[in-house]
């Protein structure tokens, strides 16, 4: 499910997540989140497991996708450099 919301940063730098989303994702006070910063935005993800388990799960998915696409470990630095050059 994709849900697009327009949020506004408060004077204190906070974002308010709409109540319907909080309920649907079962986000309550103290829920742990991962924040991934990219050049043009942010990705916020609920942590179901410990941060290390979550990280290992995400990287395992990335490795599986790379294998599916036929990428080798030696291809990764080249791809990273290519993307960095595009962003300059």
C-alpha positions as CSV (number, residue, x, y, z in Angstrom):
1,X,0.0,0.0,0.0
2,X,1.3,3.4,-0.9
3,X,0.0,6.4,1.0
4,X,1.2,9.9,0.1
5,X,1.0,12.5,2.8
6,X,2.2,16.1,2.9
7,X,3.8,16.9,6.3
8,X,5.1,20.1,7.6
9,X,8.2,20.6,9.8
10,X,7.4,22.4,13.0
11,X,9.4,25.3,14.5
12,X,11.1,22.7,16.7
13,X,12.0,20.6,13.7
14,X,9.4,17.9,14.3
15,X,7.2,16.0,11.9
16,X,3.7,14.9,13.0
17,X,2.6,11.6,11.6
18,X,-1.2,11.5,10.9
19,X,-3.2,9.5,13.4
20,X,-4.5,7.0,10.9
21,X,-1.0,6.0,9.9
22,X,0.1,5.7,13.5
23,X,-2.8,3.3,14.2
24,X,-2.3,1.3,11.0
25,X,1.4,0.8,11.6
26,X,0.9,0.4,15.4
27,X,3.3,3.2,16.2
28,X,3.2,4.2,19.8
29,X,5.4,6.3,22.1
30,X,8.8,4.6,22.3
31,X,8.5,2.8,19.0
32,X,12.0,2.5,17.5
33,X,12.5,3.8,13.9
34,X,15.3,3.9,11.4
35,X,15.9,7.1,9.5
36,X,17.8,6.8,6.3
37,X,19.0,10.2,4.9
38,X,19.6,10.5,1.2
39,X,20.6,13.6,-0.8
40,X,17.0,14.4,-1.7
41,X,15.0,13.1,1.1
42,X,14.4,10.8,4.1
43,X,13.1,7.3,4.5
44,X,11.6,6.3,7.9
45,X,11.1,2.7,8.8
46,X,9.7,1.0,11.9
47,X,12.1,-1.4,13.6
48,X,10.4,-4.7,14.3
49,X,13.5,-6.4,15.5
50,X,16.7,-5.1,17.1
51,X,18.5,-2.5,14.9
52,X,21.2,-5.1,14.1
53,X,18.6,-7.8,13.0
54,X,16.8,-5.2,10.9
55,X,20.0,-4.1,9.3
56,X,21.0,-7.7,8.5
57,X,17.6,-8.3,7.1
58,X,17.8,-5.3,4.8
59,X,21.3,-6.1,3.6
60,X,20.3,-9.7,2.9
61,X,17.4,-8.4,0.7
62,X,20.0,-6.2,-1.1
63,X,22.4,-9.1,-1.6
64,X,19.6,-11.3,-3.0
65,X,18.5,-8.6,-5.4
66,X,22.1,-8.1,-6.5
67,X,22.5,-11.8,-7.2
68,X,19.2,-11.8,-9.1
69,X,20.5,-9.0,-11.3
70,X,23.7,-10.8,-11.8
71,X,25.9,-8.3,-9.9
72,X,29.2,-9.4,-8.4
73,X,30.8,-7.8,-5.3
74,X,33.4,-6.2,-7.6
75,X,30.6,-4.4,-9.5
76,X,29.4,-2.5,-6.4
77,X,32.2,0.1,-6.1
78,X,31.8,0.9,-9.8
79,X,28.1,1.4,-9.4
80,X,28.5,3.6,-6.4
81,X,31.0,5.8,-8.2
82,X,28.7,6.1,-11.2
83,X,25.8,7.2,-9.0
84,X,28.0,9.7,-7.2
85,X,29.1,11.2,-10.5
86,X,25.5,11.7,-11.6
87,X,24.7,13.6,-8.4
88,X,27.5,16.2,-8.9
